[in-house]
């Protein structure tokens, strides 16, 4: 009897996650309804105008969607050589050795540093360097945000892909070595093809992190409400515009900001789903 | 012919060496930012890292300006943020830990079932959700209906962020326990409830506790969701229905107020110390109570 109660209690707890997600979707949809009724879904998504002045009030998300894509993909590209090296270092070259543990701990600590501290560091330390290099006058913009974002997502990209690399069976690798392959060739022809979907999935998840990152980007991107003209330009991401303007917003503007939150939620959910599907392919292979 | 082989062997060997060196070099570069950031925070923050930080509330912008023009250090500290962080994170722990444990137990005991797979997928989804979106949720659920910003709203947001991490670590830990533990308990006639509370949870204590500590350290530095929910306050507040500050919120305030900029680094230093300490304790616990 007691067991039955306990088991149904556990079930109820699990059911709670379901309700939580349903309530999250409901809250986002219902609070952003006004925006989608006014502009329609595509009208909102494809409009790059963001004008909060009451006389000419008009809201569109395109500038922020573009800003988000620019920063996140540039960050991903910048992080690949480093996170991939860390993954190879930990999962292949020094697998199981003490030094791999040290590298892993250090990189994991990167994930522990709060976003706002990254923002401070980017603002006070990285920005002056970019100004000196002549990247842009103020230093703010897509490049600065993407640089700091790239560092922030290294631990997410490297830990998972390192794990997949280290899971490859030694038999496969030894077979290649016995044929006279060098380490590079083993990595290229055995390790990578076998861990490919896992590695891809870990980069997709890292991309998801970069898309949703808020504080650091808010402090570094320059906060201009238009489509960035290029990588040296300033802009705003979906997360940063919410962080910046939520405080003083009400009415249609508040609803538009929540609509951007809903879009961000949809995008990250899709990314999660894609990563899941890619990994599923791995377990079948 | 022979020469060709030896040349190609040499070039293969050289390529192999190059990759190895590149990997080592890039791995080393990947670790550099951590030391730069920590060094930055320490070297700029230690001057103001004093007793007052823990005893006095945030100074007003005016007081800070007066002190700076007189060439004195900025008065005041961040006690309102420290107590606020304790209150908000403490409440979030109360919400998230029991629930996360139960969901984790459910998932580890119902592996492979359709419903468990769905819950597991939704947990991942929740974990990948941007913190600012979670801030919006807590705003819509708590701030709007109750008519004001509050510590409670902040802790709801942080609890939603902690929940998936705790579920995952509990599930993973319990999965790794030998099935014989559970079977032995049941064979001795223990009830399912007893098996969970007397055998599974105690044997998995290390992993579960580590997971909780890491979840706390992750939400400790969260700023974005708190901006939308707890808002901030200049006084020490222990009431859960009032606006409350937190250390990261104060850092954000200081960043935006040129007069208070000097306090940024000492507050960040304190935040980093707390987070690294939690990480370190988590590591020790994980090693000591290894399953």
HADDOCK unambig.tbl for C-alpha pairs under 7 A between the chains (distance, minus, plus):
assign (segid A and resid 3 and name CA) (segid B and resid 191 and name CA) 6.63 0.50 0.50
assign (segid A and resid 3 and name CA) (segid B and resid 192 and name CA) 5.75 0.50 0.50
assign (segid A and resid 3 and name CA) (segid B and resid 193 and name CA) 5.62 0.50 0.50
assign (segid A and resid 6 and name CA) (segid B and resid 193 and name CA) 6.53 0.50 0.50
assign (segid A and resid 10 and name CA) (segid B and resid 102 and name CA) 5.59 0.50 0.50
assign (segid A and resid 10 and name CA) (segid B and resid 103 and name CA) 6.38 0.50 0.50
assign (segid A and resid 10 and name CA) (segid B and resid 106 and name CA) 5.58 0.50 0.50
assign (segid A and resid 11 and name CA) (segid B and resid 106 and name CA) 6.62 0.50 0.50
assign (segid A and resid 13 and name CA) (segid B and resid 99 and name CA) 6.36 0.50 0.50
assign (segid A and resid 13 and name CA) (segid B and resid 102 and name CA) 6.22 0.50 0.50
assign (segid A and resid 13 and name CA) (segid B and resid 103 and name CA) 5.48 0.50 0.50
assign (segid A and resid 14 and name CA) (segid B and resid 103 and name CA) 4.97 0.50 0.50
assign (segid A and resid 14 and name CA) (segid B and resid 106 and name CA) 6.79 0.50 0.50
assign (segid A and resid 14 and name CA) (segid B and resid 119 and name CA) 6.54 0.50 0.50
assign (segid A and resid 17 and name CA) (segid B and resid 119 and name CA) 6.59 0.50 0.50
assign (segid A and resid 18 and name CA) (segid B and resid 119 and name CA) 6.65 0.50 0.50
assign (segid A and resid 24 and name CA) (segid B and resid 137 and name CA) 6.30 0.50 0.50
assign (segid A and resid 27 and name CA) (segid B and resid 137 and name CA) 6.63 0.50 0.50
assign (segid A and resid 27 and name CA) (segid B and resid 140 and name CA) 6.52 0.50 0.50
assign (segid A and resid 82 and name CA) (segid B and resid 26 and name CA) 5.21 0.50 0.50
assign (segid A and resid 82 and name CA) (segid B and resid 27 and name CA) 6.00 0.50 0.50
assign (segid A and resid 82 and name CA) (segid B and resid 30 and name CA) 5.73 0.50 0.50
assign (segid A and resid 85 and name CA) (segid B and resid 23 and name CA) 4.61 0.50 0.50
assign (segid A and resid 85 and name CA) (segid B and resid 26 and name CA) 5.88 0.50 0.50
assign (segid A and resid 85 and name CA) (segid B and resid 27 and name CA) 5.48 0.50 0.50
assign (segid A and resid 86 and name CA) (segid B and resid 27 and name CA) 4.86 0.50 0.50
assign (segid A and resid 89 and name CA) (segid B and resid 23 and name CA) 6.48 0.50 0.50
assign (segid A and resid 89 and name CA) (segid B and resid 24 and name CA) 6.90 0.50 0.50
assign (segid A and resid 106 and name CA) (segid B and resid 31 and name CA) 6.55 0.50 0.50
assign (segid A and resid 107 and name CA) (segid B and resid 31 and name CA) 6.23 0.50 0.50
assign (segid A and resid 110 and name CA) (segid B and resid 34 and name CA) 6.01 0.50 0.50
assign (segid A and resid 112 and name CA) (segid B and resid 218 and name CA) 6.36 0.50 0.50
assign (segid A and resid 113 and name CA) (segid B and resid 272 and name CA) 6.93 0.50 0.50
assign (segid A and resid 114 and name CA) (segid B and resid 221 and name CA) 4.84 0.50 0.50
assign (segid A and resid 114 and name CA) (segid B and resid 222 and name CA) 6.58 0.50 0.50
assign (segid A and resid 116 and name CA) (segid B and resid 223 and name CA) 6.95 0.50 0.50
assign (segid A and resid 117 and name CA) (segid B and resid 268 and name CA) 6.65 0.50 0.50
assign (segid A and resid 121 and name CA) (segid B and resid 37 and name CA) 6.37 0.50 0.50
assign (segid A and resid 182 and name CA) (segid B and resid 13 and name CA) 6.90 0.50 0.50
assign (segid A and resid 182 and name CA) (segid B and resid 16 and name CA) 6.42 0.50 0.50
assign (segid A and resid 183 and name CA) (segid B and resid 16 and name CA) 6.17 0.50 0.50
assign (segid A and resid 184 and name CA) (segid B and resid 16 and name CA) 4.88 0.50 0.50
assign (segid A and resid 184 and name CA) (segid B and resid 19 and name CA) 6.73 0.50 0.50
assign (segid A and resid 212 and name CA) (segid B and resid 130 and name CA) 4.56 0.50 0.50
assign (segid A and resid 213 and name CA) (segid B and resid 130 and name CA) 6.59 0.50 0.50
assign (segid A and resid 214 and name CA) (segid B and resid 132 and name CA) 6.67 0.50 0.50
assign (segid A and resid 214 and name CA) (segid B and resid 224 and name CA) 6.64 0.50 0.50
assign (segid A and resid 215 and name CA) (segid B and resid 224 and name CA) 6.18 0.50 0.50
assign (segid A and resid 239 and name CA) (segid B and resid 132 and name CA) 6.45 0.50 0.50
assign (segid A and resid 243 and name CA) (segid B and resid 224 and name CA) 6.47 0.50 0.50
assign (segid A and resid 247 and name CA) (segid B and resid 228 and name CA) 6.92 0.50 0.50
assign (segid A and resid 258 and name CA) (segid B and resid 136 and name CA) 6.99 0.50 0.50
assign (segid A and resid 261 and name CA) (segid B and resid 133 and name CA) 5.53 0.50 0.50
assign (segid A and resid 265 and name CA) (segid B and resid 129 and name CA) 6.54 0.50 0.50
assign (segid A and resid 265 and name CA) (segid B and resid 133 and name CA) 6.93 0.50 0.50
assign (segid A and resid 268 and name CA) (segid B and resid 128 and name CA) 6.77 0.50 0.50
assign (segid A and resid 268 and name CA) (segid B and resid 129 and name CA) 6.51 0.50 0.50
assign (segid A and resid 269 and name CA) (segid B and resid 125 and name CA) 6.09 0.50 0.50
assign (segid A and resid 272 and name CA) (segid B and resid 125 and name CA) 6.41 0.50 0.50
